Amino acid sequence: MGNVVVIGAGVAGIQAALDIASHGIHVDLIEREPTIGGHMAMLDKTFPTNDCSMCILSPKMVDVSRHPNITIHTCTDVEKVEGEAGHFRVTVKKHPRYIDETTCTGCGDCVLVCPVEVYNRFDAGIGVRKAIYKPHPQAVPDIVVRDQEHCIECGLCYDVCGPGSVKREDTEKEIVIDAASIVLATGYEVFNPKKKPQLGHLTLPDVITSLELERMINAGGPTGGKVLRLSTGEKPKSIIFLQCVGSRDMTVDRPYCSCVCCMQAIKNAILIKEKSPDTDVTICYMDIRSFGKGYEEYYERAKALGVRFLRGMPSDIIPDKGGQIVQVENTETAEVTVMHPDLVVLSVGMEPAPSLATLAEKSGIPLEESGFVKTVHDALDTTTTLRPGIYVAGTAVAPKDIPDSVSSGGSAAMRAYRDAVAPVNTPYGTIPERPEPVREHRKTARSRSE
């Protein structure tokens, strides 16, 4: 039996690692961030049930950390992939954390005394973090990381740390892992709305992205679960969601649908309406794509709560005294509606993770024109890449919601497991030789009956 390397520790990578490890195969889980969990850890609720996102994800993260067949490598990038199916050699580089991982207890005393505050990527820029920090309270591994780039070497963290876990110096480490198969689960990046400057993101303070709104709505986020105007800190009286920002748009080379944006906007609109029924919420859309189980009912629930759906997209957002102006032509009635929202939310689409192109080149696998991984078949087999022994899961192959990402991770896991047990090269990938215990059992049964 060989090992399996899973690259990327979002919900798809976590599911793949757990499924493989539960079959007795050792898994090396590679994650470039200081914690596993991916984008799902940033969300408050999941659609269409409004279940707590971390209530679903956190137990899986803990299971990964405790599983005897899984080794987690955080702050780690893949440098090289060599070999062939059944005999891969993966070289990874572990970046310095400046923390002794064996003695750090994650108590957070060092975070409290740190005087430096910088941009917090986990909070999508809405909040700040310290130069020594944990990405979030439920981080796995439950230890801190020191940001050497922004550290001013004040020495407070060294003095307050009881176990002496904070390192003054640390170095990169190169690790070589032998693997029978590889699963790519590198996740996604959200579209940068600065590519559409007419929408005013980062120019108008009350124009935010859907991910920034997610961090606002989250009770553990920088605003404690309150949706606020960034310009005044006040509760908005009217909110507009603009759909398909960076999706189905040839002007920014994003012709594909990002799959989750409609339902994410509907989810957040419902959450806003439930907490603040007097807030006016409008969703401007091209088409509502509520295609999954329970999604159409969720859409109808939003309308019943008073969420307004306006079929039409504005060409730009115009700054105005005390806010902004949004002008939309309703394509169903041909009427032009002029609105003055307190807050505009851009539903930004998905695009491949920035590291995917480099990783694909190192792994020798081709990509689609869209930048996602090319698989053997667009419909019949969406987990097998064109290089035998390497499989893909989650949003590395196409935009997906959480349930589809989980099922994709499980599918890739079983194919990788078969390679680890008994790899055989075929024109379509790697599959194991099939023993014939069933035939022998039937023969024995017949002989007994005779």
ZIDADA-V723829 format. One record per residue. N is the residue number from 1. RES is the residue in three letters. PSI is psi in radians with two decimals (999 if undefined). OMEGA is omega in whole degrees, 0 to 359 (none if undefined). NEAR is the number of other C-alpha atoms within 10 Angstrom. Layout:
# ZIDADA-V723829
n,res,psi,omega,near
N,RES,PSI,OMEGA,NEAR
N,RES,PSI,OMEGA,NEAR
This chain:
# ZIDADA-V723829
n,res,psi,omega,near
1,MET,2.44,178,16
2,GLY,2.98,176,19
3,ASN,2.91,174,28
4,VAL,2.40,175,31
5,VAL,2.20,175,26
6,VAL,2.10,183,32
7,ILE,1.94,183,27
8,GLY,2.20,186,29
9,ALA,0.76,167,30
10,GLY,-2.88,184,28
11,VAL,-0.59,179,28
12,ALA,-0.79,178,33
13,GLY,-0.68,178,34
14,ILE,-0.79,180,26
15,GLN,-0.74,178,27
16,ALA,-0.79,181,31
17,ALA,-0.76,180,32
18,LEU,-0.73,181,22
19,ASP,-0.72,180,20
20,ILE,-0.81,183,26
21,ALA,-0.58,181,22
22,SER,-0.23,176,13
23,HIS,0.24,175,12
24,GLY,0.18,179,14
25,ILE,2.36,178,20
26,HIS,2.40,182,23
27,VAL,2.30,169,25
28,ASP,1.98,183,21
29,LEU,2.01,186,24
30,ILE,2.22,179,26
31,GLU,2.26,183,26
32,ARG,-0.38,180,20
33,GLU,2.92,179,17
34,PRO,-0.26,180,22
35,THR,2.69,173,26
36,ILE,2.94,178,29
37,GLY,-0.59,177,25
38,GLY,-2.69,184,21
39,HIS,-0.48,183,16
40,MET,-0.52,180,17
41,ALA,-0.29,181,22
42,MET,-0.24,187,21
43,LEU,2.74,177,20
44,ASP,-0.95,182,23
45,LYS,2.87,175,22
46,THR,2.54,178,20
47,PHE,2.69,3,20
48,PRO,0.26,185,18
49,THR,-0.19,185,11
50,ASN,0.53,174,14
51,ASP,2.62,177,12
52,CYS,2.20,183,14
53,SER,-0.85,182,18
54,MET,-0.39,176,19
55,CYS,-0.46,176,12
56,ILE,-0.79,188,15
57,LEU,-0.72,187,18
58,SER,-0.76,177,18
59,PRO,-0.63,178,11
60,LYS,-0.68,178,17
61,MET,-0.74,179,24
62,VAL,-0.72,178,15
63,ASP,-0.70,178,13
64,VAL,-0.79,184,24
65,SER,-0.48,183,17
66,ARG,-0.19,186,11
67,HIS,2.24,182,16
68,PRO,-0.32,182,13
69,ASN,0.16,181,19
70,ILE,2.24,173,23
71,THR,2.13,182,17
72,ILE,2.27,175,20
73,HIS,1.71,177,24
74,THR,2.92,184,21
75,CYS,0.71,188,18
76,THR,2.37,177,24
77,ASP,2.63,176,21
78,VAL,2.22,181,22
79,GLU,-0.61,187,17
80,LYS,2.49,174,15
81,VAL,2.04,182,21
82,GLU,2.87,175,14
83,GLY,-2.80,183,13
84,GLU,3.09,182,16
85,ALA,2.26,182,22
86,GLY,-0.36,184,26
87,HIS,0.95,177,17
88,PHE,2.67,174,22
89,ARG,1.90,185,18
90,VAL,2.10,178,19
91,THR,2.17,181,16
92,VAL,2.70,178,19
93,LYS,2.08,179,18
94,LYS,2.02,182,20
95,HIS,2.63,183,19
96,PRO,2.34,177,18
97,ARG,-0.28,183,23
98,TYR,0.53,178,19
99,ILE,2.42,173,20
100,ASP,1.85,186,17
101,GLU,-0.37,183,16
102,THR,-0.38,183,8
103,THR,-0.34,181,13
104,CYS,2.31,180,19
105,THR,-0.10,181,16
106,GLY,0.45,184,19
107,CYS,-0.52,178,14
108,GLY,0.11,178,18
109,ASP,-0.66,181,13
110,CYS,-0.58,179,22
111,VAL,-0.68,183,22
112,LEU,-0.60,185,14
113,VAL,-0.20,182,15
114,CYS,2.23,182,20
115,PRO,-0.10,187,14
116,VAL,2.32,175,15
117,GLU,2.28,182,14
118,VAL,3.02,179,13
119,TYR,2.29,180,14
120,ASN,1.86,182,15
121,ARG,-0.55,180,12
122,PHE,-0.57,177,20
123,ASP,0.26,178,23
124,ALA,0.47,177,20
125,GLY,-0.10,179,15
126,ILE,-0.62,180,19
127,GLY,-3.08,179,18
128,VAL,2.89,175,16
129,ARG,2.98,178,21
130,LYS,3.00,178,22
131,ALA,-0.38,169,23
132,ILE,2.26,195,27
133,TYR,2.87,162,20
134,LYS,2.37,182,23
135,PRO,-0.67,176,22
136,HIS,2.86,187,17
137,PRO,-0.48,183,12
138,GLN,0.46,182,17
139,ALA,2.52,175,19
140,VAL,2.09,3,21
141,PRO,2.64,186,20
142,ASP,1.13,179,19
143,ILE,2.89,182,25
144,VAL,3.04,175,29
145,VAL,2.43,180,23
146,ARG,2.20,180,22
147,ASP,1.67,185,16
148,GLN,-0.50,182,16
149,GLU,-0.66,184,7
150,HIS,-0.09,180,13
151,CYS,2.37,180,16
152,ILE,0.13,178,12
153,GLU,0.79,177,12
154,CYS,-0.39,176,11
155,GLY,-0.06,184,13
156,LEU,-0.67,181,15
157,CYS,-0.59,177,23
158,TYR,-0.71,185,16
159,ASP,-0.64,187,12
160,VAL,-0.31,183,16
161,CYS,1.95,181,16
162,GLY,-0.89,180,15
163,PRO,-0.13,183,11
164,GLY,0.69,186,14
165,SER,-0.30,182,20
166,VAL,2.15,182,26
167,LYS,2.44,174,14
168,ARG,-0.54,180,12
169,GLU,2.56,178,10
170,ASP,2.74,184,14
171,THR,2.80,174,10
172,GLU,2.61,179,11
173,LYS,2.39,177,11
174,GLU,2.23,182,15
175,ILE,2.35,177,14
176,VAL,2.18,184,14
177,ILE,2.23,173,15
178,ASP,2.34,184,19
179,ALA,2.58,175,26
180,ALA,-0.54,180,26
181,SER,2.91,185,29
182,ILE,2.44,174,31
183,VAL,2.17,176,28
184,LEU,2.10,178,31
185,ALA,1.01,190,31
186,THR,-0.11,175,29
187,GLY,-2.67,186,30
188,TYR,2.99,172,25
189,GLU,2.58,177,16
190,VAL,2.62,179,18
191,PHE,2.41,179,19
192,ASN,1.92,184,15
193,PRO,-0.11,174,21
194,LYS,-0.33,176,12
195,LYS,-0.21,174,13
196,LYS,1.33,187,14
197,PRO,-0.38,181,12
198,GLN,-0.24,180,14
199,LEU,-0.17,168,24
200,GLY,0.25,178,21
201,HIS,2.32,184,21
202,LEU,-0.05,173,13
203,THR,-0.79,175,12
204,LEU,2.14,187,19
205,PRO,-0.44,183,16
206,ASP,0.42,170,25
207,VAL,1.96,184,25
208,ILE,2.94,178,24
209,THR,2.90,179,24
210,SER,-0.57,179,23
211,LEU,-0.64,176,23
212,GLU,-0.66,176,20
213,LEU,-0.68,178,25
214,GLU,-0.72,180,22
215,ARG,-0.54,175,26
216,MET,-0.81,184,24
217,ILE,-0.52,182,23
218,ASN,2.25,181,21
219,ALA,-0.44,178,14
220,GLY,0.13,182,16
221,GLY,-3.06,187,23
222,PRO,-0.38,180,19
223,THR,0.14,178,16
224,GLY,0.49,178,12
225,GLY,0.08,180,16
226,LYS,2.32,175,19
227,VAL,2.08,186,21
228,LEU,2.70,170,19
229,ARG,2.26,181,20
230,LEU,-0.40,182,17
231,SER,-0.60,185,14
232,THR,-0.30,185,11
233,GLY,0.18,181,11
234,GLU,2.81,176,12
235,LYS,2.25,180,15
236,PRO,2.46,177,18
237,LYS,-0.41,179,15
238,SER,2.41,182,16
239,ILE,2.37,176,22
240,ILE,2.30,172,25
241,PHE,2.25,174,27
242,LEU,2.07,185,26
243,GLN,2.90,172,24
244,CYS,0.69,173,24
245,VAL,1.79,185,24
246,GLY,0.31,174,27
247,SER,2.55,179,23
248,ARG,0.74,186,16
249,ASP,1.85,181,13
250,MET,-0.32,181,10
251,THR,-0.37,178,11
252,VAL,0.34,177,14
253,ASP,0.74,177,12
254,ARG,1.32,185,19
255,PRO,-0.22,187,13
256,TYR,2.75,174,18
257,CYS,2.42,182,17
258,SER,0.11,164,24
259,CYS,-0.76,189,19
260,VAL,-0.22,192,19
261,CYS,-0.73,180,25
262,CYS,-0.86,184,23
263,MET,-0.57,177,23
264,GLN,-0.74,178,20
265,ALA,-0.74,178,22
266,ILE,-0.74,179,27
267,LYS,-0.87,182,22
268,ASN,-0.60,176,22
269,ALA,-0.73,178,25
270,ILE,-0.78,180,24
271,LEU,-0.70,179,17
272,ILE,-0.79,181,20
273,LYS,-0.66,180,18
274,GLU,-0.65,179,13
275,LYS,-0.57,185,11
276,SER,1.41,184,13
277,PRO,-0.41,182,14
278,ASP,-0.12,178,12
279,THR,2.28,179,18
280,ASP,2.10,184,19
281,VAL,2.19,179,22
282,THR,2.39,175,21
283,ILE,2.01,176,25
284,CYS,2.18,189,21
285,TYR,2.85,170,19
286,MET,-0.89,175,16
287,ASP,2.44,173,11
288,ILE,2.07,183,17
289,ARG,1.46,180,16
290,SER,1.43,194,18
291,PHE,-0.23,188,10
292,GLY,-3.14,180,13
293,LYS,2.12,179,9
294,GLY,0.00,184,12
295,TYR,-0.72,180,18
296,GLU,-0.67,177,16
297,GLU,-0.62,178,13
298,TYR,-0.70,177,20
299,TYR,-0.78,179,20
300,GLU,-0.58,178,12
301,ARG,-0.71,179,15
302,ALA,-0.75,179,21
303,LYS,-0.64,180,15
304,ALA,-0.49,179,11
305,LEU,-0.13,177,14
306,GLY,0.18,176,17
307,VAL,2.26,182,22
308,ARG,2.31,178,16
309,PHE,2.06,184,17
310,LEU,2.00,183,20
311,ARG,1.74,181,17
312,GLY,2.66,183,22
313,MET,2.31,178,20
314,PRO,2.64,178,18
315,SER,-0.49,180,12
316,ASP,3.01,176,15
317,ILE,2.17,187,18
318,ILE,2.20,177,15
319,PRO,2.51,182,16
320,ASP,2.81,179,11
321,LYS,2.03,180,6
322,GLY,0.13,180,11
323,GLY,-2.38,181,18
324,GLN,2.83,179,20
325,ILE,2.30,176,18
326,VAL,2.09,181,20
327,GLN,2.13,186,17
328,VAL,2.35,172,20
329,GLU,2.11,176,18
330,ASN,1.95,185,17
331,THR,-0.17,177,13
332,GLU,-0.49,183,9
333,THR,-0.17,183,8
334,ALA,0.23,177,10
335,GLU,2.55,178,10
336,VAL,2.20,180,12
337,THR,2.25,177,13
338,VAL,2.14,183,12
339,MET,2.69,179,15
340,HIS,1.26,185,18
341,PRO,2.60,173,22
342,ASP,-0.51,183,23
343,LEU,2.35,176,26
344,VAL,2.26,180,32
345,VAL,2.10,179,21
346,LEU,2.02,179,26
347,SER,1.54,186,28
348,VAL,2.48,183,24
349,GLY,3.11,178,27
350,MET,2.58,170,26
351,GLU,2.84,183,24
352,PRO,2.59,176,22
353,ALA,2.49,182,17
354,PRO,-0.49,183,13
355,SER,-0.18,188,15
356,LEU,-0.73,182,20
357,ALA,-0.77,179,17
358,THR,-0.75,180,12
359,LEU,-0.68,179,19
360,ALA,-0.68,178,17
361,GLU,-0.73,179,13
362,LYS,-0.54,182,14
363,SER,-0.21,179,20
364,GLY,0.61,178,15
365,ILE,2.46,181,18
366,PRO,2.76,177,17
367,LEU,2.75,172,18
368,GLU,2.95,175,11
369,GLU,-0.51,180,9
370,SER,-0.26,182,15
371,GLY,-0.17,177,18
372,PHE,2.88,184,21
373,VAL,2.36,177,27
374,LYS,2.27,181,22
375,THR,3.04,183,22
376,VAL,-0.71,180,15
377,HIS,2.44,184,12
378,ASP,-0.37,184,11
379,ALA,-0.73,186,8
380,LEU,-0.49,181,8
381,ASP,1.72,182,11
382,THR,0.31,178,21
383,THR,-0.36,182,29
384,THR,2.13,177,25
385,THR,3.09,181,25
386,LEU,-0.02,173,20
387,ARG,2.05,182,19
388,PRO,2.39,177,23
389,GLY,-0.16,179,29
390,ILE,2.21,183,29
391,TYR,2.86,185,28
392,VAL,2.52,183,29
393,ALA,2.71,174,34
394,GLY,-2.57,186,33
395,THR,0.14,172,29
396,ALA,-0.35,181,25
397,VAL,-0.48,179,29
398,ALA,2.78,175,26
399,PRO,2.35,181,21
400,LYS,2.70,171,19
401,ASP,-3.11,186,19
402,ILE,-0.85,179,17
403,PRO,-0.74,179,15
404,ASP,-0.61,178,16
405,SER,-0.71,179,25
406,VAL,-0.81,180,20
407,SER,-0.62,177,16
408,SER,-0.70,177,24
409,GLY,-0.68,178,30
410,GLY,-0.68,179,24
411,SER,-0.81,179,21
412,ALA,-0.61,181,30
413,ALA,-0.75,182,30
414,MET,-0.60,177,15
415,ARG,-0.72,178,23
416,ALA,-0.63,178,32
417,TYR,-0.74,180,28
418,ARG,-0.69,178,20
419,ASP,-0.68,181,30
420,ALA,-0.46,181,27
421,VAL,-0.89,184,19
422,ALA,1.43,184,16
423,PRO,2.40,174,24
424,VAL,2.24,181,16
425,ASN,2.34,176,15
426,THR,2.88,178,10
427,PRO,-0.34,184,8
428,TYR,0.16,181,12
429,GLY,-2.62,180,20
430,THR,2.21,178,24
431,ILE,2.71,181,20
432,PRO,2.76,171,16
433,GLU,2.47,183,12
434,ARG,2.06,173,7
435,PRO,2.94,184,7
436,GLU,0.95,179,8
437,PRO,-0.48,183,8
438,VAL,-0.73,181,9
439,ARG,-0.74,180,10
440,GLU,-0.66,180,10
441,HIS,-0.71,179,11
442,ARG,-0.67,179,11
443,LYS,-0.70,179,11
444,THR,-0.69,179,12
445,ALA,-0.72,179,11
446,ARG,-0.72,183,10
447,SER,-0.60,177,9
448,ARG,-0.66,181,8
449,SER,-0.55,179,7
450,GLU,999,none,6
